[in-house]
Amino acid sequence: MRARMALYHAGVQCELREIVLKDKPAAMLEISPKATVPVLQLTDGSVIDESLDIMNWALSEDDAWRHAASDHGKDAMFDLIHVNDVDFKMHLDRYKYPQRFVDRGDSNDVHDEHHFHAACDFLAQLEDKLKKTAYLFGDKPCMADVAIFPFVRQFSAVDRLRFNRLSFTHVQDWLNRWLADQSFQHIMVKHQPWLSGDKTHYLY
Ligand SMILES: N[C@@H](CCC(=O)N[C@@H](CS)C(=O)NCC(=O)O)C(=O)O
């Protein structure tokens, strides 16, 4: 999702292939044995198969969003994305899928609550920033906004009422603005899972 958002905002045209994770096509596994989505294959055949790397590649071609952040320190932006990708995502996964962690003995109700509250600590950091500016690093969106909001969206969807009751009104408003954003609506249009020989779907 965030890779598509970055490609869209950078104006990079690309062919889209929807994947069913339980039935990954051979063409995908051939170019990316790591077997996770997203995967981007460039016209020279090279492959980028980490969402953040795709974002960096896309926005390095047209870096208005990275530039916007530079006034506030690119390091701070990448540090926040790192905390999102490592810590927040870890707590999110355990809050969202407690049953996946049961076998490893590290999930029970107490732990699930722990992960909810630990995730909220990160939301509190976002709330502090969004109290001051409309986006995380200023009055315009930057890469950090797009890198992070899809994970906050996932968090909000686990228990929407509970999320809405949190006192993070600026985070809620920021998320709602992204969900209503034309770019998000555009990239979320679903296509049938890709089969060789299908009509080509493009990002634009
Ligand atoms: N760090 C990777 C994580 C990618 C990832 O884990 N993607 C999930 C879907 S959101 C996936 O493809 N899982 C493989 C599977 O479920 O088979 C990235 O951001 O690109």
Ligand as a Chemical Component Dictionary entry (heavy atoms), coordinates in Angstrom:
data_LIG
# 
_chem_comp.id                   LIG 
_chem_comp.type                 NON-POLYMER 
_chem_comp.pdbx_formal_charge   0 
_chem_comp.three_letter_code    LIG 
# 
loop_
_chem_comp_atom.comp_id 
_chem_comp_atom.atom_id 
_chem_comp_atom.alt_atom_id 
_chem_comp_atom.type_symbol 
_chem_comp_atom.charge 
_chem_comp_atom.model_Cartn_x 
_chem_comp_atom.model_Cartn_y 
_chem_comp_atom.model_Cartn_z 
_chem_comp_atom.pdbx_ordinal 
LIG N1  N1  N 0 9.345 -5.711  5.253 1  
LIG C1  C1  C 0 8.549 -6.139  4.154 2  
LIG C2  C2  C 0 7.352 -6.908  4.685 3  
LIG C3  C3  C 0 6.553 -7.445  3.567 4  
LIG C4  C4  C 0 5.502 -8.421  4.049 5  
LIG O1  O1  O 0 5.689 -9.136  5.046 6  
LIG N2  N2  N 0 4.402 -8.486  3.321 7  
LIG C5  C5  C 0 3.376 -9.440  3.641 8  
LIG C6  C6  C 0 2.021 -8.935  3.232 9  
LIG S1  S1  S 0 1.648 -7.408  3.974 10 
LIG C7  C7  C 0 3.648 -10.698 2.836 11 
LIG O2  O2  O 0 3.921 -10.617 1.655 12 
LIG N3  N3  N 0 3.623 -11.851 3.474 13 
LIG C8  C8  C 0 3.883 -13.094 2.786 14 
LIG C9  C9  C 0 2.816 -14.101 2.973 15 
LIG O3  O3  O 0 1.850 -13.839 3.703 16 
LIG O4  O4  O 0 2.910 -15.156 2.336 17 
LIG C10 C10 C 0 8.102 -4.925  3.337 18 
LIG O5  O5  O 0 7.689 -3.930  3.923 19 
LIG O6  O6  O 0 8.190 -5.004  2.103 20 
# 
loop_
_chem_comp_bond.comp_id 
_chem_comp_bond.atom_id_1 
_chem_comp_bond.atom_id_2 
_chem_comp_bond.value_order 
_chem_comp_bond.pdbx_ordinal 
LIG N1  C1  SING 1  
LIG C1  C2  SING 2  
LIG C1  C10 SING 3  
LIG C2  C3  SING 4  
LIG C3  C4  SING 5  
LIG C4  O1  DOUB 6  
LIG C4  N2  SING 7  
LIG N2  C5  SING 8  
LIG C5  C6  SING 9  
LIG C5  C7  SING 10 
LIG C6  S1  SING 11 
LIG C7  O2  DOUB 12 
LIG C7  N3  SING 13 
LIG N3  C8  SING 14 
LIG C8  C9  SING 15 
LIG C9  O3  DOUB 16 
LIG C9  O4  SING 17 
LIG C10 O5  DOUB 18 
LIG C10 O6  SING 19 
# 
